[in-house]
């Protein structure tokens, strides 16, 4: 057997013999990838990123959003409370003239206590808001701005319900104000985005 085949370059024939796209010529614009041998025009077609069942909503509902809202509220509360606890701990230990390990331990206690308290508070408010929002959207069969405002007001009322009628009304007013401001902000930003892209 001759060893001439070792001196020749390896060839599998032309790409058309194997069912591959032909090599791009210099006269036609190159749309094929020289490495993967596919036509890139097929990848540029405008198709939806996700496939939704027939009649399904193309955005997440309140129940799906509730988990991220609750988790992010707890984390924000822990961060804000931790920073506040650090400030209070440094201030309190400086007034008590504590130093060394005792001061570090007291500062850490302040950070953990205030961070956990604020995280629990914001987490509870987020759970109440999400629960009211899900119940309202289920009862009304619609997810709109009215649900957001009603859920915010009900959250404020429920959160301060054990503190007396006056504080309960104040809590409801704060919830109404915050949820109304959020709805107005969303409406103005959506109008701005629509006008921007028209």
N, C-alpha and C positions, 0 to 999 in steps of 0.2 A: 504494500500500500504506500502511495506517495504522500510525502509531507508537504506538498505544494499548498494545500488548503490552509496551512498555518501562516503562510506568507501573504495570503489575500485578506483584505478587510472583510469583516463580518457583515453580511447583508441579508435582510429578510424580504427583499423585494420592495416594490413601491407601496406607499401607504394605501392606494386605492385597492390593491390586491387584498389587503387585510381589513378593508372596511373603514379605514381611518380617513380623516379629512386630508385633502391634498395639501402639500406644502405651499405656503403663500408665495405668489409671484410678485415681482416688483411692479408690474403694471396695475394690479388690483390692490385696493386698500386692504391692509391686514387686519382681519377681525378674529383670526384664530390664534390661539395661544401656541407659541412654538414649543412649549414644554409639555402641555397637557393635551394638545391636539383636539380642542373643542372650540366651537364657535361661540364667542362671548355674547353675541346678540341674543342667544337663548337665555342667558342669565339676566339680561337687562329688562325682561318683560315685566310690566307692572302687574304684580299679583299680590294678593293679601299675604301678610306675613304668617297669620294664623288662620286655620280653618274653623269656622264656627258652625254649630248645628243650625238647621233651618229655623228661623224665627228667634234665635238667641240674641241677646244683647252683645254688642261688640265692645263693651267696657265692663270693668269689674263692678259688681254691686256693692251695697253697703256691708254685707256680711263678709265678703272677701277683703274689703278695705279695713274692716274692724280690727283684724289681727295686727296689721302694720301700724294702725293708729295707736292701739294700746301699747304695743312694744316700743314704739318711738316715744310715746309720752312717758313711759317709765324710764327710758334711758335719758331723756332730756331732764326729767325731774331729778334723777340721780346726779347728773352732771351739775345742774344748777345748785342743788342742795349741797353737793360736795364742795363747790367753790365757796358758797356761803358759810359752810361749816369750817372750811380752812381759814377764812377771814376771821370768823368768830373765835376759833381755837387759838389762832396767833394772838389776837387781841386779849383774850381771857388769860392765856398763859403769861403774856407780858405783864398784865396787871398783877397777877399773882406771883410774879418774879420766879417762875419755875424755869429750870434749865435741864439740859441733858435728856436722859431717857424718860424722865417724868413728863417733861414738856412735849416730847415727841408722842408719847402715849396719849396725853390729853388732846393734842391736836388731832391725832388719828381718831380718837373717840368722837370728837366734834364732827369730823368729816363724815364718819360712818353713820352717826345718829341723824344728822341733818339731811344727809343724802338719802338715807332710807326713808325718812319721813316725807320728804318732798316727792320721792319716787312713788311712794304709796298713795299720796294725795293725787298726783296727776294721773296715775294709773287708774285709780277709782273713778275719777271724773271721766276718763276716756272710756272705761267700761260702761258707765251709765249712759254716756252720750251715744256710744255704739249700739247699746241695747235698745235705747229709745228710737234711734234711727232705723234699725232693722225692723222693730215692731211696727213703726209707723209706715214704713214702705211696704211691709207685708199687709197691714190692715187697709191701707189706701190703694194698694196695687199700683203705686206710682212712686218714683224716686225723683223728687224735685226740691226746689228751694224751700217750700213750705215745710217739708220734713226736716230740713236742716235747722230752720228757725225754731220749730216746735221741739225738736230734740234738744237743742241748746237751752231753751227756756225750761223744759222739764228736768234737764240735768241740774241746772242751778237750783230749782225748787226742791228736788229730791236730796241734793247734797246738803242743803242747809235746813232740811225739814225738821231735824231734831233740836235745832237751836232757837225755836220760837217763831211766831208768825212774822214778826218784823224782819228777822234775818232771812227767813225763808223767802219773803218777798224781795229782799235785796239780792239774794242769790239768783232768783228767777230773773230779775232785771239785768243782772250782770250777764247771765247766760243768753238772754234775749239780745242784749247789746253786742256781745261778742259774735254770736251766730249771724246776726244781721250785718255786722261789718264784714264778716267772711263772705256772705252771699253777695253783698255789694261789690266787694273786691273781685270776686270771681266773675260777676257779670260785666264789670268794667274791663277786666283783662281779656275776657272772651270777645267782647266787642272790638277791642283794640286789635286783637289777633285777626279777627275776621276782616276788619278794614285794612289791615296791613297786607294780607295775602290776596285780596280781591283784585 
